[in-house]
């Protein structure tokens, strides 16, 4: 924000400067406060008289900008300083920071910014070079400058404390939301642990019954003691394996999968709340904007609640398939991640063909699309240099509904692209490696389709193909 303010100040001053330069300077009546510029004394017509006898003096761009800043400067506003390694005016002598910036301009740098102290106060410094133009040589030609030379620079000093205050408020808000997410995680772990404890009790009861059966057999036929001992040992080993698998299922399905799906909606809710706080702080919070934010939050919370049901129903044999509009599924997924995409300045390009009727489990397909969008967003955020973009295409092709989701994040390493749909394979530090594996299971097993990934010229492209609605019904009828 501070750099943007510096650029805006530069643009405004350049407009003033260019206007005066194009006019070859302007003439004004000299005053005691603003006498004739002594550094223009080499110009023959610096001072002129009108036909009525009024005295006028030449005002060059730098002199004009300096006078404007003296009458418009406000507390906390950017302050301008025109400087050069070879200044005409002693007051234009550069400080240490400006000297380094001017040297950088001579090496081709187009702008410089950074933090430094001025009179004990931390300031955001922003500086751009002044390039000699034809109109500049009227005042500076005697210094040896030619058109295109770097004759100095204009620096802006912006008090940094207001920006630091805003950043501190955002850090506090982010810390509170991280705490809330942590509490959700602890609650999930507690539920999973409770389930594991119950399973262990059931296992212990089973082991006790096994021991009783062993004792009965030993009493009936002592000759089978060794055999019974071996079988019991095998049974105990099998029970231990089952409890381990139960733990993995409980922890993996309830924590990793739900956390994987909830992380982005929770971040989206945090952004919505932060926007409400900012709107309130700057008196921009209206009833309409608040209602929209509340409605959007409720929709996200409903989808988060539905996610739990979706994971629970995923393994049930009595799931019911139904017709759906593929474009509606895509749009519902975009609602969940919309705020995160905007927060990271990622453009969404949509190319839809309607109608695109599908048949299957819309909530599960929505999870697949959301997973692909989240992965694309993370990849763009991590690798992009420039504007991020995600393109979503949906159309009919050869009796199938085809969905393409592509990004401009540089693509997937060819050495691992064949493994990305394997269970527990991930390249993320905090990833579970189950997202794309579940996506493949949902598309292939529950929709009779395929999912694949390739690299394009700009990034990665994931393609989902599922049977068209009519095609699906024909297969089921057959």
HUUR-V882280 format. One record per run of one state. SS is the DSSP state (h for helix, s for strand, l for the rest). FROM is the first residue (numbers start at 1). TO is the last residue. If there is no record, write none. Layout:
# HUUR-V882280
ss->[SS | SS]
from->[FROM | FROM]
to->[TO | TO]
This chain:
# HUUR-V882280
ss->[l | h | l | s | l | h | l | s | l | s | l | h | l | s | l | h | s | l | h | l | s | l | s | l | h | l | s | l | h | l | h | l | h | l | s | h | l | s | l | s | l | h | l | s | l | s | l | h | l | s | l | s | l | h | l]
from->[1 | 2 | 23 | 26 | 29 | 38 | 41 | 47 | 50 | 55 | 60 | 61 | 73 | 79 | 85 | 90 | 93 | 94 | 96 | 107 | 111 | 119 | 121 | 132 | 134 | 144 | 150 | 160 | 161 | 221 | 222 | 282 | 287 | 315 | 322 | 326 | 344 | 346 | 353 | 357 | 361 | 362 | 384 | 388 | 398 | 400 | 408 | 435 | 448 | 450 | 456 | 460 | 468 | 469 | 478]
to->[1 | 22 | 25 | 28 | 37 | 40 | 46 | 49 | 54 | 59 | 60 | 72 | 78 | 84 | 89 | 92 | 93 | 95 | 106 | 110 | 118 | 120 | 131 | 133 | 143 | 149 | 159 | 160 | 220 | 221 | 281 | 286 | 314 | 321 | 325 | 343 | 345 | 352 | 356 | 360 | 361 | 383 | 387 | 397 | 399 | 407 | 434 | 447 | 449 | 455 | 459 | 467 | 468 | 477 | 478]
